[in-house]
Amino acid sequence: MSAKDKNQSEKREESSKSEFIQRFKDRPFLFTGTVLILVIVIIAFVFVPAIVPNAQHGTELVFGYYNKTPIKYVPGNFFHQVQSHLSRNERLSQDDPSYFSRLAQIWREAFTETVIQLGMLDEMKQAGYTAPEAVVDRAVASLDFLQENGRFSAARYRAMDNNDRMNLWRQTQENVAVQMYISDLENIKTSSSEAPFIAAMNSPRRSFDAAFFSISSYPDSEIHSYAEANPDLFKNTRLSRITVYSSEREARQIHNSVVNEVSTFEEIARTNSQDMYADRGGDMGILMAFELIYEISNEQDRNRVINLARGEVSDLIRISSGWAFFRANETAYQADLNDQSQLWKIRNYVMDNERGRAEDWCLAEAEKFIVLAEQRSFNEAISAGNVTRRSFGPMPLNYGNALPFGSLASAGIQELAAASTNQFFWRLAFSTPLNTPSRPLVIGDNIVVLMPVEETGSDEDDDFAGMFDSYWSYLMNTNITSSIRNKFLTSDKLENNFERTFWGLWNF
């Protein structure tokens, strides 16, 4: 390996490690909001005034229920403490154009943390746990605002209102239960073999060059050929339609009115038709024959409508949504393939209904590319054709971007957005020999040819394994945290009335 290639390899390896570390740093610690609130000194009775209309002492707002327990906002309770804390940190100004949206975000976050707290308390209750009185007493005695000269002040405690003391003790009891719940989660035991096993999945790592052939590059000449071989699909016709959803009998009566010229087609369409064209006197505009396939499933009926003479009215036809009859405003005529708007319609039809043709054409182009790359070089093959090139890696076989290693998601290659869960992609990526173009593969809207250019592992793996072991328990905790939070916030026990209650406060 040349010195230049070695430097590039080292840079990619360092980038991969940096990504690994960053992905850990970006993840919130266990119950981010809840833990933060739990370690706040209970300010119980020295509150910042709540930003809510008419929020006087005794205000009680119910934002929903968790297992039939009301999720209440009451001055002094958990919901209020979180909301007050977040409001102080945010320092909102009513002159800010985004005032209400930011205010709603604060309240929504306080609501969320309250739901999670109630969920944890509910589970502790179901488990039969009640915080021992002696433990709660010690927790109350250690609160900062009850300290004097570094010791619990009985005088300060007795100076509190009796109801305030009771509320403080109850809140502390709930906090102890929540802390116990969190502690149990943090101390879930994992096998000592797990971290080395997962770390080993980071090897081998491969770096790639890739060539992409967009299926949308299917040439106009091929579209022309298809249109010339299927002219009846792309005949142009201008039609008017009257549709009746209610009953065949009513539809036939309206049809008879048109045939007998009781009134003009346009007038009858405006007064009797029940579709989107009624206000236009039934005029559907210019259509290609294939556009009627979705409405008229019967091919014989469809062909009769397309081939109506100018001014001729069709029989009553059963369509997907009821009954209809049509009038030809012009005699059908063949598509003009030099008209870009018509060619665009034909292309859309081919890409939606005959996509395999475009894929086969692109696969053939990719095969030509592979032959040239094998005869000359990957770079020369790229230069010789209209091909998009991308480079990415190093990354392991990270199916679904599930592991905290290098990933397709972090590579940021739009053409590979659908590849992370494609087993054929990963098999191709790690079975193709180095510096050899792979077989072509359809990925989303592209055909891809991979060129594995480098494979790393061995010595670097020992360093990575040691680093990974330090983070494994942390990773497990954050994953458990995410699952637990989601469990409470999506629980059938939760009745969420936040939006209605919050915006109702402001008469929105």
MOMONOR-V416085 format. One record per helix or strand of 3 or more residues. SS is the DSSP state (2 for helix, 1 for strand). FROM is the first residue (numbers start at 0). TO is the last residue. If there is no record, write none. Layout:
BEGIN
ss->SS from->FROM to->TO
ss->SS from->FROM to->TO
END
This chain:
BEGIN
ss->2 from->2 to->24
ss->2 from->31 to->38
ss->1 from->59 to->65
ss->1 from->68 to->73
ss->2 from->77 to->89
ss->2 from->98 to->125
ss->2 from->132 to->140
ss->2 from->143 to->145
ss->2 from->153 to->158
ss->2 from->161 to->185
ss->2 from->191 to->199
ss->1 from->204 to->213
ss->2 from->214 to->216
ss->2 from->219 to->228
ss->2 from->230 to->233
ss->1 from->235 to->243
ss->2 from->247 to->258
ss->2 from->264 to->271
ss->2 from->277 to->279
ss->1 from->282 to->287
ss->2 from->288 to->291
ss->2 from->298 to->305
ss->1 from->316 to->318
ss->1 from->321 to->327
ss->2 from->339 to->352
ss->2 from->354 to->374
ss->2 from->377 to->383
ss->1 from->387 to->394
ss->2 from->398 to->400
ss->2 from->407 to->410
ss->2 from->413 to->415
ss->2 from->422 to->430
ss->1 from->440 to->442
ss->1 from->445 to->455
ss->2 from->458 to->488
ss->1 from->493 to->495
ss->2 from->497 to->504
END
